[in-house]
């Protein structure tokens, strides 16, 4: 896609997003304290998945059920990520063009923590699929060993989010400067 086509596509996406936001407010909104608690992923090889989520990203194992399942956490929560082979041992990722989970988004507390995640990925030789500044957040996109999409991101403060003239969000997709982000990674050990 050319630069001009990308710009046209981004403008069209922004226009459609504004229309969706204003047209799809629920009549009876969910309680504001509700949040997504964890994600549970089917994997083909539990140890291979642990090599990514525990050894590269740094999640801690809170409980393991032999070679069938493991729960991982950041900061002592019972689990943020569940991995299992109950229906998927030795399986293949879904084929392109099928439905399913697009990605799991892992929220980091600040830009320095996201920079540390990028450092870990670089050191492990993990290839990024993309990296974007969305105005409201900065995000790294990659694929885990089982073909599951993963987004690692941090949110800017809501007061710093870009807004349209009518007050609705004006999210964007711009190139994220990975060298500048990596320069903010805390020094190891």
C-alpha positions as semicolon CSV with decimal commas, in nm:
position;residue;x (nm);y (nm);z (nm)
1;X;0,000;0,000;0,000
2;X;0,141;0,340;-0,093
3;X;0,175;0,630;0,151
4;X;-0,118;0,806;-0,017
5;X;-0,336;0,493;0,003
6;X;-0,242;0,450;0,370
7;X;-0,336;0,812;0,447
8;X;-0,672;0,773;0,269
9;X;-0,733;0,444;0,452
10;X;-0,649;0,602;0,790
11;X;-0,880;0,901;0,725
12;X;-1,162;0,664;0,624
13;X;-1,106;0,451;0,935
14;X;-1,107;0,761;1,159
15;X;-1,433;0,885;1,000
16;X;-1,597;0,542;1,043
17;X;-1,474;0,514;1,403
18;X;-1,631;0,852;1,490
19;X;-1,962;0,738;1,338
20;X;-1,952;0,411;1,532
21;X;-1,872;0,579;1,865
22;X;-2,162;0,821;1,839
23;X;-2,408;0,562;1,703
24;X;-2,346;0,270;1,939
25;X;-2,384;0,398;2,294
26;X;-2,582;0,130;2,483
27;X;-2,916;0,218;2,640
28;X;-2,811;0,045;2,963
29;X;-2,430;0,070;2,997
30;X;-2,234;-0,187;3,194
31;X;-2,105;-0,087;3,539
32;X;-1,787;0,121;3,507
33;X;-1,590;-0,103;3,746
34;X;-1,613;-0,406;3,514
35;X;-1,286;-0,507;3,350
36;X;-1,141;-0,804;3,166
37;X;-0,980;-1,019;3,433
38;X;-0,778;-1,275;3,238
39;X;-0,736;-1,452;2,909
40;X;-0,714;-1,829;2,871
41;X;-0,537;-1,951;2,558
42;X;-0,536;-2,291;2,392
43;X;-0,176;-2,381;2,303
44;X;-0,013;-2,672;2,122
45;X;0,292;-2,707;2,349
46;X;0,274;-2,587;2,710
47;X;0,650;-2,561;2,765
48;X;0,697;-2,366;2,440
49;X;0,422;-2,123;2,545
50;X;0,584;-2,088;2,890
51;X;0,912;-2,006;2,718
52;X;0,739;-1,700;2,573
53;X;0,500;-1,578;2,845
54;X;0,723;-1,661;3,146
55;X;1,079;-1,648;3,011
56;X;1,048;-1,363;2,759
57;X;0,765;-1,144;2,890
58;X;0,838;-1,220;3,257
59;X;0,500;-1,341;3,390
60;X;0,523;-1,558;3,702
61;X;0,373;-1,908;3,727
62;X;0,110;-1,917;4,002
63;X;-0,013;-2,272;3,945
64;X;0,063;-2,559;3,710
65;X;-0,144;-2,868;3,631
66;X;0,122;-3,106;3,500
67;X;0,164;-3,086;3,123
68;X;-0,196;-2,973;3,065
69;X;-0,236;-2,621;3,204
70;X;-0,056;-2,335;3,376
71;X;-0,167;-2,002;3,522
72;X;0,057;-1,693;3,507
73;X;0,043;-1,358;3,682
74;X;0,198;-1,015;3,703
75;X;0,241;-0,899;4,061
76;X;0,082;-1,186;4,251
77;X;-0,274;-1,183;4,112
78;X;-0,415;-1,539;4,089
79;X;-0,378;-1,529;3,711
80;X;-0,384;-1,291;3,418
81;X;-0,306;-1,559;3,160
82;X;-0,413;-1,922;3,151
83;X;-0,250;-2,161;2,904
84;X;-0,387;-2,509;2,835
85;X;-0,353;-2,804;2,598
86;X;-0,690;-2,963;2,686
87;X;-0,824;-2,940;2,329
88;X;-0,515;-2,823;2,144
89;X;-0,208;-3,039;2,227
90;X;0,001;-3,062;1,911
91;X;-0,255;-2,850;1,725
92;X;-0,208;-2,582;1,461
93;X;-0,309;-2,214;1,476
94;X;-0,640;-2,127;1,307
95;X;-0,610;-2,063;0,935
96;X;-0,616;-1,701;0,813
97;X;-0,969;-1,586;0,735
98;X;-1,127;-1,774;1,028
99;X;-1,292;-1,622;1,332
100;X;-1,142;-1,617;1,678
101;X;-0,940;-1,400;1,911
102;X;-0,759;-1,118;1,726
103;X;-0,511;-1,048;2,003
104;X;-0,457;-1,041;2,376
105;X;-0,368;-0,691;2,496
106;X;-0,133;-0,667;2,794
107;X;-0,141;-0,325;2,963
108;X;0,185;-0,196;3,112
109;X;0,173;0,073;3,383
110;X;0,394;0,327;3,202
111;X;0,620;0,390;2,903
112;X;0,934;0,269;3,085
113;X;0,770;-0,067;3,154
114;X;0,673;-0,098;2,786
115;X;1,032;-0,009;2,695
116;X;1,148;-0,293;2,922
117;X;0,911;-0,530;2,740
118;X;1,063;-0,420;2,408
119;X;1,412;-0,483;2,548
120;X;1,306;-0,837;2,647
121;X;1,168;-0,903;2,298
122;X;1,484;-0,773;2,130
123;X;1,707;-0,983;2,356
124;X;1,497;-1,295;2,282
125;X;1,502;-1,229;1,907
126;X;1,122;-1,199;1,888
127;X;1,007;-1,025;1,571
128;X;0,747;-0,748;1,595
129;X;0,452;-0,750;1,358
130;X;0,398;-0,377;1,416
131;X;0,446;-0,083;1,651
132;X;0,206;0,211;1,671
133;X;0,136;0,534;1,853
134;X;-0,244;0,555;1,876
135;X;-0,258;0,891;2,050
136;X;-0,424;0,732;2,353
137;X;-0,157;0,463;2,382
138;X;0,164;0,324;2,238
139;X;0,162;-0,040;2,133
140;X;0,384;-0,325;2,018
141;X;0,224;-0,604;1,814
142;X;0,362;-0,956;1,784
143;X;0,261;-1,321;1,759
144;X;0,318;-1,581;2,029
145;X;0,459;-1,927;1,945
146;X;0,105;-2,064;1,888
147;X;0,009;-1,792;1,639
148;X;-0,198;-1,589;1,889
149;X;-0,181;-1,214;1,839
150;X;-0,035;-1,019;2,131
151;X;-0,046;-0,644;2,193
152;X;0,184;-0,495;2,458
153;X;0,087;-0,135;2,537
154;X;0,069;0,151;2,784
155;X;-0,206;0,413;2,807
156;X;-0,148;0,784;2,825
157;X;-0,346;0,971;3,089
158;X;-0,705;1,039;2,969
159;X;-0,641;1,414;2,987
160;X;-0,373;1,367;2,718
161;X;-0,592;1,167;2,476
162;X;-0,654;1,340;2,143
163;X;-1,011;1,458;2,095
164;X;-1,223;1,573;1,805
165;X;-1,400;1,909;1,819
166;X;-1,715;1,736;1,949
167;X;-1,521;1,575;2,238
168;X;-1,510;1,220;2,099
169;X;-1,180;1,032;2,087
170;X;-0,954;1,100;1,789
171;X;-0,739;0,787;1,797
172;X;-0,472;0,758;1,528
173;X;-0,225;0,503;1,400
174;X;0,122;0,652;1,364
175;X;0,463;0,489;1,348
176;X;0,613;0,434;1,693
177;X;0,980;0,529;1,724
178;X;1,121;0,203;1,860
179;X;1,473;0,338;1,915
180;X;1,340;0,621;2,131
181;X;1,123;0,374;2,324
182;X;1,412;0,130;2,375
183;X;1,630;0,415;2,505
184;X;1,382;0,450;2,795
185;X;1,420;0,086;2,908
186;X;1,547;0,057;3,264
187;X;1,898;-0,086;3,292
188;X;1,908;-0,457;3,376
189;X;2,022;-0,584;3,713
